[in-house]
């Protein structure tokens, strides 16, 4: 058995292993990209809403009762 025969027997397993690694890495990059785009969209929506509440009033408190 020569060295070439030994290496030929190893490459299918290595090919499957590296294919799996690249698939997992690609899914990770796509997931991070989705998270960044989603977060950016939420931040932009928040920026559009925030100036409307910039009058300084506290809209989260309960209104005081006037007698």
Buried (B, 14 or more C-beta within 10 A) or exposed (E): EEEEEEEEEEEEEEEEEEEEEEEEEEEEEEEEEEEEEEEEEEEEEEEEEEEEEEEEEEEEEEEEEEE
